[in-house]
């Protein structure tokens, strides 16, 4: 290894040469754009008007959009159950727990669980249901251990994208991404009001949230499109390496 001015020469492409090649491939000038992300410069009234158009389109075409979401989710590897109501959704969850033989589950703190009495249904089976919300009686470490020991993770959906069959979760206080990543099986409960038609719809609504919350909209989103999979090792597709090997989705029709 040669050194120049006391700094090791590690080889590789110089930084400026690399950045120049990237800019050239993107067809951009050397100078950075004056507005790094112009869409964030949209006014709040403009975004609200566009969001209203999205909501109107969803209202008018919801049955078709739900059908598309179901179809694309199945293609992505979700085991989809189209529930006719809350009782049907609970029956599916209970049947899944029985088939898996699990005695410990964890769930997120999301509005769908206020609507479905799923906790009591599972508790009646002798299954432990832990809501992952850090508090005085639940430390971060104890919750992590509970998640690791659980055979099933239960979540709702902050958004569900029909275009790609994707469930989107926004990790935040009371909603750890580990619930959907660590247990070997994940069950997501999706309501009609959670569904948007396209990724463009999703990102527009998130920009609206950005403006409405004075520049704060969370640090990241968790996009789940079927079970975890990778082909990094010798180009062989392996399921369940970075997350659940099996994912189930209950799509409520009301």
N, C-alpha and C positions, 0 to 999 in steps of 0.2 A: 504494500500500500504506500503510495507516495503522498507527501504532504506539501502543501503550499501555504506559507505564512502560518504554519502551525495548525491548519485545518485539514483534516483527512479528506482525500479525494475519493469519494465512494463510487465514482462513475455514474452512469445513467445520463438521462437528458437534462440539461440545465433548465432551471425553473422557467426563465423567460422564453426559452425556445419551446418548451412544452405548452405554456399558456398561449404563445403565438400560434401554434399549430391548432389548438382548440378553437381560438377565435377565428382562424381561417376556415376550419371545418364548419363552424356555425355561420360563416358569412358576416362576421362582425368586424367593426373597426377596432383598432387597438384601444381607443379610449372607452372607458366604461359608459354605459348609457346614463343620461342625465337623471332619469327616473329609474332606479334599479328594478322596481316592480310596479309598472304603471297602473295595474288593476287595483292596487291599494290606494290609488288616488281618486277612485270613484267617489262621488258624493253619496251621503246617506240616503237622500231622496231617490237617487238613481237606483241604488241597490234595493231599496224597499219596493220600488216599482217593479223591478225585475223579479224579486222574490214573490210578489203578488201574482205575477204571470206564471211562475212555477207552481204556486199553490193552486191556481185556477186550472192549469193543465193537469195536475195530479187529480183534482176533484173530478174533472170531466172524463179522465181516462183511467181511473184507478183500477177497475177490474182487469184491463189489459196489461197495465203496468205490473200488477201483482202476479199475473200469469207469467209475464216475462221474467220477473225476479225469480219465481219458482224454477222456471226452465233453466235459467243461467246458473242458479245456485246448484242445481243437480249436476250440470255440466262441470262445475268447479269442484265437485266432490262432496258437497253437503248431502246428508241424508235428510230429505225434506218431508215434513208432515204438514199438510194443509188442514189446520184445525178449524172446525165449524163454530167453536166457542171456547169459553174458558174451561169448561168441564172436559171437553175433548183434549185440550192442551195438557191439562193436568193428568189425564189418563195416559197420554203418550209419555210424559215425563216419568210417571210411576212405573209404566211398563219397561221403560229404558233402564231405570234403576234396578228393577227386579232382574232383567236380563243380564245386566253387568255384575250383579251380586255385590254392589258396593254398599258400605255401611257409613261412609263419610262423604259429604259433599260440601262444597263452598259456593257461595254466590255473591254477586255484586250487589250494590245498593242502587237500584234503578227503578223508575216509576212502574214498570211492568209488574214488579213483585208486590206492589201495593194493590194491584188490580187482581192478581191471581193468588189465591190462598195455597200456594205450592208448598210453603214451609210446613204447614200443618199436615198436608197430605203425606209428605215424606217422613215427617216425624212419627206419624201414626204407623209407619212401616218399621219403625225402629232405626231410621236413618238419621244421623247427625247432620244438621244443616247449620253451617257457620257463615254468618254475614261478615264479609271482609270489610270492616270499618274499624279503624284504629281508635281506641278509646282508653279510658282509665283502666278497664279490666282486660284489655287486649293489646299487648305490646306488638310492635312491628315484627319482632322475631317470632313471637308465638303464632301470629297469623301466617307468617311464611311457613312455619312448620306444619300448620294445619292444612295449608294449600298443598304442600308436598305430599302429605299423607292422604289426601282426598282422591277418590277415584273418578269424580265428576265435577266439572266446573260449570256453573250456571250463570248466564249473563242475559241481559236484554240487548238492545241495539240502540245506539244514539242515532244512527242512520243505517239504511240498507239500500244499496245501489242496484237497481234493476238491470242496468246495462251490463254489469259484470257479475251479478250474483254475490255481491260483497256485503258483509256485515262490518260496520264501522263503529268502533268504540273509542271514546275519548277518556283515557285514564285521568283520574283526578281523585280528590279526597273521597273515600268511600267506594272507589272503583279502581282496584289494582289490575293492571294488565296481566298479572300472574294468574288470575282466576281463569282466563281464557287460554293461557299458554302452558301452565305446568301440569295440571291433571291430564291423564291420558285420553280423556273424553271430554268434549265441550258441547254443551247444549245451549243454543241461543234462542231466545223468545223474541219474535219480531211482530210488532203491531203494524197495521196498515199506515198509521200516521208516521211511522219511522221511515217509510220507503220514499225514496226519490228516484227519478227516472234515470238520470245520467250523472257521471262524475262532474260534469260542468255545473249541474244543479247543486251538487254537494259543495263544491268550492265557492260558488256564489253565495250560498247561505253561510258558509264559514267567513267569507269576507264581510258580510253583513254583521255577523257576530263580532268580528274584529272592530268594526266602526262603532257598534252599539255598546261595546265594552271598553271604549276609549283606548283601543290599541292592544287589548288583551283577549286572546282566544285559545289559550292553552299551548302547551309546548309541542304536542304531536298528536297524531291520530293513529289508531291501530286498525289496519285494513285486514280483514280475514276473508279469504276467498278459498274455502275448502280446507282440508287438513294440511298440516305442515308437510312440506316436501322439499327435497333438494336433489340435484344431480351433480354436485360438486366432486364427488368421489368417482373417478373413472367413468363419468357420464352415465352412471346407473341411478335411476330414479329411486329414491328411498323416502318412504312416508313416515312421519312422526319423529324426525330428528330434532327439529327446533321447536316443536310444539305438539299439540295433540295428534294422535294417529287416527282419530275418529271424531267426526264432527256431525252434530245433529242440529236441525233448524226447525222450529215450530213456527209456522206462518199463520197468524191469526187472521181470520176473515172479517173480524169486527173488533 
